[in-house]
Amino acid sequence: MRRERLFTSLVVVFALLGTALLLYLSGRATAPEVELGDLASFEGEQVVVEGTVVGTESDTLYLYSDSTVAKVYLNDRVPVKVLDRVRLRAQVIYASEMPALEMISSQSFVKRGEDTAVQLTLPLLEEEEGLVSVEGVTRAVAREGIFQKGYIMPTAALEEVFTAGVPFSWYGASEELKEGSIVKALGVLTQGKLHLYGEDSIQVEGRLLEMELTIGELMRRVSSGDGDVLFRPLNLRGYVLYEPRGESVYLTESLPEGILSLKCLLNSTFPLHKGDFVEVRNATLSLDEDTLRYTLLSDEVEVLLPHGPWNVTVEGIASDPLSFLGASVVVEGVARAEGDGILLEGRSGGRIWVVGVSLNDGTSYRVEGEVVYLKERSAYAISLEG
């Protein structure tokens, strides 16, 4: 009797376990179909999503739908290319500004056809957005973290002077993508900006030849209506006219005050000073619609010849010595002996090494020299040699 009861109990237990297992497997076998824009409520869960591929990498694809781009990690290789319309099952890793998912298996991956992209033209309409393609020339290309950004001037609008083109941001990077690159791109247009994802969302098919010009030659070409200077990459030499402020620099063709000057906007702050003779490379010439003045856009500049003697304080050099490296400066201070060397001390207590001549401890001096780096001291100094 006891054995029968025990057997009956075991049968009931196994039946309940089997039912629970079937319910669990049933739940795993079916996953809800979710729009990419609604993934926030499904973090950690499995879902079925559908969208258009807008970019791929070796183990990743970027899926677009419902005004949202999601990054999908692939654990199996699948034959896919941009503009494929696909459906897959994946687990939601997180749902931030760009949701991330991990595909469960290649068996859940299904191609549903191929989508089309609208050919982008200028001018852009305010309400225009969605999947677009564009062919043209890149301008003002710069790197910003993991992104490359700039403008693409559509081929049909290369003579347009009132715009730098369509702004783009590429979630990727390539040494081939430079100023004046001839490209084909496919991405998502949102609020007047083209967003590109993955290695194959932009194809570089060539590059326009650079133009080597002086400021005077550039202005003469602009005045004569030479359209080449509006979209060709430019290498331009000139003198820094004013002490730079932030990323804005004014260049002139001669010193002390040139007849012609041109504003240059750099992508980041460079250690430039008034009077430096510089070369701005891979620059784009753009016309400001508000002021009707031309501006150079660039992220590459080299000092060919540092400026002449510049009156600065010891504290000014000591606070940012790298900005003065190689520059000729005039400073005042009191000589202070320290170990086997001499420091020049400013009025506010700033100090910098002095090399090349012997100075008397405690004596005030006004010296002119070049800012150098001393490897033996791992410090900057003013060299008074020569």
N, C-alpha and C positions, 0 to 999 in steps of 0.2 A: 504493500500500500504506500509506504513511504517512498519507495523507488518510483512508483507511478507519479506521485505528487512532485517529486524532484524533477522527473523527466518533463512533466507538464510545465513546470516553472521555467526550466531551461528553454523549452520551445517558445514560451511567451517572451522571454528575455531576448532570444535571438531574433524573433519576429520583430520586436520593437527596434532592435539595433539595425536590422535590415531595412526597416521602414525609414529610420532616421538617415541611414546611409543613402538610400534612394532619393530622399528629399534633398539631401546635401548635394548629391551628384546632379540632380535635376536643376538645382539652383545654379550650380557651376556650369551646367550645359547651356543654360539660357541666360544671356546678359542683356540688360536694357539697351535699346538704341538711343543714343544721346547726341545732341548737337554739340559741336566743339565749344560753342559759347556757353553751354550749360554744365560744364564739367566740374564746377566748383563744389557741387553737392555730392560728387562721386569719388572723392580722393580715397585711394586704397582699394577701390572696387574695380571689377571688370565691367567693361562697357563695349558696345559695338558702335564704331564711328564711321562716317563716310565723308569724303572730301576730295579735293583736287590737289595733286602733288605739285608744289611750287618750287621744290628744290630737294636735292639729295646729297648725301655724303656717304662714306664707305659703310657705315652701320646706322645711318639715320635718314629719315625723310621728313619733310615739312609739309603738313597737310593744311589746306585752306578750305574753310566753309563758314558760313554764318558770320562773316566779318571777323573771323578769328583764325590765327595761325597756330598750330600745335606742332610740337617736336615729338616725333615717334621714333623710339629706339627699336632697332630690328635685331632679333636674336637668330634669325635665319636670313639667308640671301633670298631676295625676291626680285624678279625681273620688273623693273619699274623705271619710268622716266617722267620728266616734267609734263604737266597737263593730263597725265593719266587720272581718271576718276576711279578711286579705289574705296573698298569697304574692308574693314578689318576689326578683329577683336583685340582689345588691349587692356592693360591695367593702368589706371590713372595714378601716376607717381605724385604729381602735385598740379594744382590748377591756379597758376599765378597769371601774370600778364601774358606770358606764353606758356600754355599748359604743356606738360610733359607726360608721355605715355610710353609703355613698353608692350610691344606686340606679343601676344601669347604664343602663337606659332604661325608658321607660313601656311598651314592648312586653313586658317581663318581669313587669309588674305585673298581678296577677290577683286579683279579688275571689272569695272562697270562701264567702261568706254573711255572716251577722250574728250576733254573740255576744250574750249577755245578762249583766247584772250583778245581783248579789244586793243587795236593799235593806237598807241598814245600819240596825240598831236597837241600843238600849242595854238592858242592859249588854253589852259586847263579851265574847266568849268568848276565852280565851287562845290557842286553836288557830285562831281565825278569821283567815283571810287570803285574798287573791285580789282579783278584780275586783268592786268594790262601787259603788253609787250611794247618795246621801243628799240629802235635802231638809231644810233647816233654817235656823237663824240663826247668823251668825258671832259669835264672842266673842274678845276679847283679840287682835285682829288687829295684827300688827306686821311690819315689813320687816326682813329679815336678808340683806344682800348681794343676790343675784339672786333670792332666795326671798321669798315672803310666807308667814307662818305664823300660827297661831292655833288656834281650836277651832270646830267646827260642832256646834251643839246640834240634834239631829233634832227636827222639828216635834212629833212625838209625845211628846217628853220635855221640853218647855219648862218644865214645873213641877218638874222634878227639881232639887233643891238640892245634892245631894252630888257633883256633877260639873260641870266647865266644859264638857263635851261631848267630842267626838272630836277629838283633836289632828290638825292637817293641816299639810302643807308643800306649797306650790304653786311649781312650777318655772316661774315667770312673775310678772307684777305688773300691777296695775290700780288706778288711782285710785278706781274705783268700789267696790272691795272694802274695806269699812271695818267698824268695830264695828257690830253690829246689822244687817248686810246679810242680806237674804233670798235664799238661794242654792239652786241645784241643782248637785251636783258628782258627777263620775265619776272614780274613780281606783283605785289599787292599795293595799289594806290590808296592811301588814306590821308585825308586832310591835306591834299596837295603834295604829298611826299611819297616817293616810290620805295617800298621796302623789299629787299632782295634776300633770299635765304638759300643756303647751300652752295656747293661748288659749281653746279651746272645752271644756276639761275642767271649767270652773266657769262658771256663768251667774248673774249678779246680776239678780234680778227686782224688787228694791225695797229699802227700808230702813226699819227701825222708827224712830219718832220718838224723839229724845233727851229725857231727863228732866233738868231743872235742879233740883238739890236741895242742901240743906245736910246736914252730917253728922247733925245731930239729926233732920231730916225723913227721911233715909234709914233711920236706926235705927228710927224709929217705924213706917215702912212695913214694914220687915222683921218687927218684933214683931207687927204686925197681920196678917201672912200675905199681904201684897200681892205676888203673884207677878210683877207687871210689873218690879219692880226686879231680878229675877234674870236677865232676858235682854234688857232694854232698855239701849241705850247711855246712860251716865250722865255728866253734867257736874257736878262736885262742887267746892265751894270750901272752903278751910280753911287753918289755920296749920300749918307744919311744927313738930312738937312737940319732936323731938330732932335733934341734928346728924346728917344722913343718913350711912349707911354703905353704900357700893355702890349697889345698885339698890333698896334697901328704905327706905321713908319712912313715918313715922307722922304722921297728920294729926289735928288737933283743931279744935273749933269756936270756941275762944277761948283767949286767953293770960292769965296765964302758964302755967296748967295747966288745960286744959279737962276737964270731967267725962267727956266722950266722946272716944274716940280710935279711929282706924281705920288699919290697916296697908295700905300701897299698894306693890305691886311694879311697878316700871317696867321697860321693855324695855332701857333703857340708862341710863347714869349722867348725871344732869342737875346743873347747878351750883346746887344748892339748899342753904340754910342754915337753922338753927334760927330760928324766928320769921318766916320768909317767909310772906306770904299768897299762896296759889297757887290755880290752877284746874286740876284734873285733868279731861281731856276724853276722850270716847269710851271710858269705862272700863267694865269688866265686874265685877260683884259675884260673888265665888265663895266657897263655903264649904269650908274646910279639913276634910277628913274626920278627920284625927288630932286637931286641937285644937278642932274645932267652932267656930272663929272665922271671921268673914267677912273677906275680903281684896279690895281693889280691884286689878284688873289693867289696866294702861294703858301706852301708849308716847308719850303727849302731855301735857305739863304746861307751864304758863306762870306765871311769877312776876308777880303783879299788883302787889304792894307788897313791896319788899325789907325784910328784917329791920332792927331797930334797931341801934344801935352794937354792934359785935362786937369783942371784945378779941382781937387777932391780933398776930403778929410781922411785921416787915418781910419776913423770909425767907419766911413763909407766903404773903404776897401776891405777892412777886416770883417764887415758884416756879410759881404758877398764877393769874396776875392775871385771866384771863377769868372764873374762878369767882367773883370778887369784884366784877365790873363792876356799878356802880350801887348797891353795898351801902355802908352807913355803918359805918365801922370806927374803932377806937381803937388806936393804935400808939405805941410808944416807940422813940426812936433819936437819933442825933447828926446835926445838920445839917452837910452838906458842900457847899461851893460848887463848882460845876463849870460853867465857861463863863458863860453868862448865866442859869443856873438854880441851883436848890438840890435836892440829893438828901438823903433821910433814910436813914441807914445803921443797920442793926440790929446786934445783938451778934455775930452770926456773919458779918458782912460783906455781908449782903443789902442791896440798895439799891432805892429807888423815888423818882421825882420828887415834889416837893411844890410846889403852885401855890396862889395866892390870897392869901398873906401873905408877909411878909419874915421869914426866920429868920437868926439869927447863926451864922456858920460856926464849927463846933467846939462848939456849945452843945447840951446834951441837952434833948429835948422829949418831951412826951406830947401827941399831937394827936388830934383827932377830925375826920373828914371823909369825903367820898364818893370811892370809887374810880372814876376816869374814864379815858378814852382820849384822848391828845393827838395829833391828826393831824399837827401841825407837827413833833413829835418822833418820831412813829411808836412811841410808848411809853405805858405806863400810868402814872398818877400819883394822888396823894391830893389832892383839891381841898379847901382849907380856906375857901373863899369862903362867905360867909353864915353 
